Amino acid sequence: MSSVEVISIPFPVVSRRSFSESTSYRRQEERLNALVANLSCSPTLRLTANDLRGATISEEDIFPSLPPLLHGHPDVHLRNGVMKANSSAAKHDPDAERAFFVADIAQVYRQHIRWQTLLPEIQPFYAVKCNPDPYVLRLLAALGAGFDCASNGEISQVLDIGVDPARIIYANPCKATSFVRNAGKVGVHTMTFDNADELHKIARAHPGAKLVVRILADDSKSICAFNIKFGAALDTVPSLLAKAKELNLDVVGVSFHVGSGCYDPSVYTDAVMRAKRAFEMGAEAGYQFSILDVGGGFEDALFEQAATYLTEALGTHFPDRRGIKIIAEPGRFYVSKAFSLATNIIARRAPLAEAFDKKDGEARPPVMYYINDGVYGAFNCILFDHQVVHPYVLSMGGSFHVASSEPLTKCSVWGPTCDSIDCVCPTTELPSGLRVGDWLGFNNMGAYTSCAASQFNGFDVSKVVYTTAGYGAAEARSALEKFAAEGHGL
Ligand SMILES: *Cc1c(COP(=O)(O)O)cnc(C)c1O
């Protein structure tokens, strides 16, 4: 897919007052809304007057320890960042053209509303590993979500912002003994297991834990399968429960995970059926289970389908849900669309002679662009999360306007390190006029990106500019302000 998205909105560089009072203001807002309606990245976004105003005014910090939370549409901040880079370059800043993210925290709020609307009975426990961004964690904490943590580090990150340990599930079935002991010490009692050794370990390190048995689910319809590493086969569950009884451990529920990035949500049906079977095994072993954890795997585009399958399956297999708390561990659902990345073209390799280019036609060697984030940084999602990313032109020749008549050229896009595996797009099409110094943007960069970025070869991890825009912006901000006013997350 070649996805050169051409943005032709006047950039709001005028001051707050003169801009909002200008006669063209309403028209600009309408045009921006029309634009945003067409952007594949943000179908639920609508711009308000505030979005346009905020870009040039300084903000009051909600959390003194964090970068400011700006107003304004993400595209405005992407352009602001590009313009800032230009002035940094003029001042010989040693890293003037650094790549950067823009995060729209209101998008996380919108996803939460979507979740609550379609799955009102299921309490989300956000999977921290997907993106432990400080604003994302604070907003979800403020909105009352729980958290799925997998390590001491994630647990303390969540506790540090003032979340009650009862709102954490330690959902890693294979934990270090010292981590289990520490979880008990800090008050995190709910944890998963899928093998007998883990039960012996927990009996020694945290005998009062509330255990959730993680069972195998069909993960063949997901881009990241987990069964090869985690999950107890149903026929092993009775012996695991017998072992737990013998060790005097309290097993309180069942969890599964259909795999991350699930592209066929009908698998939830089978998984809930298996969970029901495990509930029956619990009763046979003398336990009365009270937690059903339906895991993660929710894809933004398939969420409505997943919610339908889950709701139906719960109706079928758990018609009487009294005394059962149903939770889930969504990760990418909350964040994938909330982050965009702006990268600078730092180098280009192209045939020297234009004449040679034209003669050779198709056989011409492709143009190679080198950008300043790659698979060792934010684009590790290409290697670890099997993602395919699509660049669009953010700025070209010093302009945010790219003529639609601009001819396209086949090319490849590479990261900045000296490793040849560092390829962002093996083949794509971009305007032939694209040169060193121009900027490429990437949408949907919120899930499994910066959290796994390294500094290999001496390249820094890209920083984030935060904003709130569109529907839910005011609600997200006031939730965060209330959270901060209560003394949390400062
Ligand atoms: C990674 C993970 C998740 C999150 O998965 P998503 O596909 O991002 O929703 C949830 N639970 C567990 C145990 C995980 O390992």
The ligand as a Gaussian input file, in Angstrom:
#p B3LYP/6-31G(d) Opt

LIG

0 1
 C        0.998000      -9.261000      26.263000
 C       -0.057000      -9.707000      27.152000
 C       -1.296000      -9.047000      27.133000
 C       -1.650000      -7.935000      26.166000
 O       -1.941000      -8.419000      24.897000
 P       -2.552000      -7.447000      23.784000
 O       -2.607000      -8.281000      22.573000
 O       -1.628000      -6.288000      23.648000
 O       -3.892000      -7.036000      24.222000
 C       -2.243000      -9.457000      28.057000
 N       -1.997000     -10.456000      28.928000
 C       -0.822000     -11.104000      28.966000
 C       -0.609000     -12.189000      29.966000
 C        0.179000     -10.763000      28.065000
 O        1.348000     -11.421000      28.099000

